[in-house]
Structure formats: structure tokens, C-alpha cells
Amino acid sequence: MYYNQFIIFFSFLIFLFSCKSDDSEEIIEKDIPLYLTEWAPIGAKWYYSDSSPGHSPEDGNGYLVIESVRDTLLNNIDARVLEIHYFFLGELQYKKIEVMYGDMEKVYHWDKHEEEFYKLYDFSANSDDTLEIRPESFINYFGEEINYFVSVIDSTFYRDFNGLSLKVLIAKPVIYEDNLESVWMYAEGGADATIIQGIGSAFWMFGGQQFSLQSEKSHIGLRCFEYNGSVYKYNNYPLDCDYMSLETK
């Protein structure tokens, strides 16, 4: 009798441990991937400095944070919802929503006005390749009409993030002589742009205009990119990602 009870108890323990093992495997499968394998995985965050009255990071009165918050289905395409919050002098100034999708090669952004996706980044590009992002007129991120958005890749190299080698593109804007105004580009003012695979433009995610006032809507660049507990500080940004000076100078 005692022998039968022992066999039953031992069998029950085996059952319990087998159930625990199955649950553990399920949790591992649902865990966030260690490496970037897609564009804007949920939980990823970008921090960009806002326009600054001075030239040092300590002068920054504001910043923008972009966070990938959830999945969505748009035009029958699985995409990600990105929330953008702008903070200035300690206060939240506005919140916006953008929708994007992509992988480590190509990235697409939803155009609210045209109601369609367009290709914003192409990391399969190499030196001397021309990227016709928006070859015809369109409405930009700020709701202004822009003539075109075309860039040429000047060079490429690789940069490490969390043990992963990411391709970096250096892009130059294409500016046609007969159309010098209302030109959109990866970096403002006609400057060369650094575009990092899996992260995007180091100037601003959605680009900038050739002629615009820095005090109005310019951004002085990427501070940090956070993903799965790892923080990449662009150009070794020396302060906290969400640093904000509360004093104007």
C-alpha cells in the first residue's frame, strides 16, 4: 500500500516539474529578442535634443522622446505605433503619433496626407546610390508643403550596438539648381546626414528642411537610443538621455 502511494506521489512530482518546464519555455519564446531584428520593436526609445540657445549639451532646454508602444494594422500591413512627446522647460508641450514598419533593410513611414506608406530608409544602399525618398511634392512632418526629398549615399561604414554590427550611411542631399527652396533632407541646412541601421537619422527621425530657423523647429540631434536594457549614446552624449535645463540663457 505504501509503495503504491509513493509511486503516485512521485508521478505527481514529475507532472508538476514537467508543467513548470513548459511554462518556462513559453516565457522564453515571448521574451524580447536580444538583438535588433526589426524596425521599432515595442519598447524601443529614441531621445533627440531640441533647439538649444547655446552650444553645449547643458544648454538644452528641451528634448523629444519617441517610443514604440504597440502593434497596429494599417492598409493590411502590420506596423508599429510610435508616440512622440516633446518636453520643454520641464513641461510636456505636445504629443504626436506616427506609424512605421520595416526590418533591418528597409523602413516605411505612414503619410497621413496621402494615406499610404513611403520608404524612408534603405540600408541596402551603398556608396553613390541615389535614394528618391519623395521625388515629388508632399506635406512634411510639420504640415508644410515640400518640393522633394532626394539624397545620395556618400559613404558607408559599420558601428557596434549591443554586440550587433549596424550599417551607417552618410547621405548628402540632392539640391536641384532650379529649385533651391522647400527641399527636405535627412539633416537640416544641407549638411551631410548620419543614418544608422535600426536607429535612423542622427538629426531627426523624419528629416529636416534646407532653410528653416533653428529657434523655431530645429533639432540638434540624437542623444540616445534604448532597446532591451541597452543604451546607445550617439557621439557619447555626456548627460542623462532625458536631461533638460530649466533655465533659459
C-alpha positions in Angstrom: 0.0 0.0 0.0 2.7 2.4 1.0 4.6 1.5 -2.2 1.6 2.4 -4.3 1.2 5.7 -2.5 4.9 6.5 -3.1 4.6 5.8 -6.8 1.5 8.0 -7.1 3.3 10.9 -5.2 6.4 10.5 -7.3 4.4 10.6 -10.5 2.6 13.8 -9.3 6.0 15.5 -8.7 7.1 14.6 -12.2 3.9 16.1 -13.6 4.5 19.3 -11.6 8.0 19.7 -12.8 7.1 19.0 -16.4 4.4 21.7 -16.3 6.9 24.2 -14.9 9.3 23.4 -17.7 6.7 24.0 -20.3 5.7 27.4 -18.8 9.4 28.5 -18.7 9.8 27.6 -22.4 6.8 29.7 -23.2 8.2 32.7 -21.4 11.5 32.5 -23.2 9.7 32.4 -26.5 7.8 35.6 -25.7 10.9 37.4 -24.4 12.3 40.5 -26.2 15.0 39.5 -28.7 18.5 40.4 -27.6 19.4 41.9 -30.9 17.6 44.3 -33.2 15.8 42.2 -35.9 13.1 44.7 -37.0 12.4 48.4 -37.1 10.9 49.9 -33.9 10.5 46.9 -31.7 8.0 47.6 -28.9 9.7 49.4 -26.0 12.5 50.9 -28.2 13.1 54.6 -27.4 14.8 57.5 -29.2 15.9 60.7 -27.5 16.6 63.8 -29.5 17.7 67.2 -28.3 15.6 70.2 -29.2 17.0 73.5 -30.4 19.4 75.0 -27.9 20.3 78.6 -27.1 24.0 77.6 -26.6 26.4 75.1 -28.0 26.9 72.6 -25.1 24.5 69.8 -24.0 23.9 71.6 -20.7 22.2 74.4 -22.6 19.4 72.2 -23.8 16.0 73.4 -22.6 14.0 70.6 -24.2 14.1 67.2 -25.8 11.9 64.8 -27.8 11.4 61.2 -27.0 10.0 58.7 -29.5 8.7 55.3 -28.1 7.4 52.3 -30.0 4.3 51.4 -27.9 2.1 48.9 -29.7 1.3 47.0 -32.9 -1.3 48.2 -35.4 -2.7 47.1 -38.7 -2.8 49.8 -41.4 -3.6 49.1 -45.1 -3.4 45.4 -44.3 0.2 45.9 -43.1 1.5 45.0 -39.7 3.1 48.2 -38.3 4.1 49.9 -35.1 2.6 52.9 -33.4 5.3 55.4 -32.2 4.4 58.1 -29.6 6.3 61.3 -29.7 6.5 63.5 -26.7 8.1 67.0 -26.7 9.3 68.4 -23.3 10.4 72.0 -22.9 11.4 73.7 -19.6 10.0 70.9 -17.6 6.6 70.7 -19.3 5.1 68.4 -21.9 4.4 70.6 -24.9 2.7 68.2 -27.2 2.2 64.5 -28.1 2.1 63.1 -31.6 1.5 59.7 -33.1 3.4 58.3 -36.1 3.2 54.8 -37.7 6.1 52.9 -39.2 7.2 49.4 -40.1 10.2 47.7 -41.6 13.2 45.5 -40.9 16.9 45.9 -40.8 17.0 46.7 -44.6 14.1 48.9 -45.4 11.9 51.2 -43.3 8.5 52.7 -44.2 6.6 55.7 -42.7 2.9 56.4 -42.9 2.0 59.6 -44.8 -1.2 60.9 -43.1 -2.0 63.2 -46.1 -1.5 60.7 -48.9 -2.8 57.8 -46.7 0.0 55.5 -47.7 3.4 54.3 -46.6 6.5 55.6 -48.3 10.1 54.2 -48.0 12.0 56.5 -45.6 15.2 54.4 -45.1 17.0 51.9 -47.3 20.0 50.3 -45.6 20.7 48.1 -48.6 22.0 51.2 -50.3 25.8 51.6 -51.0 28.1 54.5 -51.9 26.9 56.6 -54.9 23.4 55.2 -54.7 20.6 57.8 -55.1 17.6 57.5 -52.8 14.4 59.1 -54.2 12.5 59.2 -50.9 9.9 61.7 -52.1 10.7 62.7 -55.7 7.5 64.8 -56.0 5.9 67.5 -53.7 4.5 66.3 -50.4 3.4 67.6 -47.0 6.2 67.2 -44.4 6.2 66.3 -40.7 5.3 69.8 -39.7 2.4 70.1 -42.2 4.3 72.3 -44.7 4.4 71.7 -48.5 7.8 70.5 -49.6 9.0 70.1 -53.2 11.1 66.9 -53.0 13.3 64.7 -50.8 16.2 63.0 -52.6 19.6 62.0 -51.3 22.8 60.3 -52.5 24.9 58.0 -50.3 28.4 59.4 -49.9 29.9 56.5 -47.9 29.1 53.6 -45.6 30.7 52.0 -42.5 29.7 49.9 -39.5 29.1 50.7 -35.8 28.6 48.4 -32.9 25.4 48.4 -30.7 24.9 45.7 -28.1 27.3 43.3 -29.9 25.5 43.9 -33.2 27.2 45.5 -36.2 25.0 48.2 -37.6 25.5 49.7 -41.1 25.8 53.5 -41.2 25.0 55.6 -44.2 26.4 59.1 -44.8 23.9 60.8 -47.0 24.2 64.1 -48.9 21.0 66.0 -50.0 20.4 66.4 -53.7 19.5 70.1 -54.4 18.5 71.0 -57.9 19.7 74.4 -59.0 16.3 75.4 -60.4 14.5 74.5 -57.1 16.5 75.6 -54.1 13.7 76.2 -51.6 11.4 73.8 -49.8 13.8 70.9 -50.0 13.6 68.1 -47.4 16.6 66.0 -46.4 17.9 63.7 -43.7 19.7 66.6 -41.9 18.8 70.2 -41.9 20.6 73.0 -43.7 22.1 70.9 -46.5 24.5 69.1 -44.1 25.7 65.5 -44.5 23.5 63.2 -42.5 24.4 60.1 -40.5 21.8 57.4 -40.8 22.2 54.3 -38.5 20.7 50.9 -39.3 17.9 50.1 -36.9 18.0 53.6 -35.4 17.6 56.1 -38.2 18.8 59.7 -38.8 21.0 61.1 -36.2 19.5 64.5 -36.9 15.8 63.7 -36.6 13.8 60.6 -37.4 11.8 62.2 -40.2 14.4 64.6 -41.6 14.7 68.4 -41.9 14.3 71.3 -44.3 17.1 73.1 -46.1 16.1 76.6 -45.0 14.4 76.9 -41.6 15.1 78.8 -38.3 16.8 76.7 -35.7 14.9 78.6 -32.9 11.6 77.5 -34.4 11.7 73.8 -35.1 15.2 72.5 -35.5 16.7 69.7 -33.5 20.4 69.4 -32.7 20.4 65.6 -32.9 20.1 62.2 -31.5 21.1 61.8 -27.8 20.3 58.1 -27.1 18.7 55.0 -28.4 17.4 52.5 -25.9 16.5 48.9 -26.5 16.1 45.9 -24.3 18.0 47.4 -21.4 20.9 48.7 -23.6 21.5 52.3 -24.2 23.4 53.7 -27.2 24.6 57.3 -26.7 25.3 58.9 -30.0 28.7 60.6 -30.0 29.0 59.6 -26.3 26.3 62.1 -25.2 27.5 63.1 -21.7 24.3 63.6 -19.9 21.2 61.6 -19.0 19.0 60.8 -22.0 16.2 62.9 -20.7 18.3 65.8 -19.4 16.6 69.2 -19.6 17.9 72.6 -18.4 15.2 74.6 -16.6 16.9 77.9 -17.1 17.0 79.8 -20.4 20.2 81.6 -21.3 
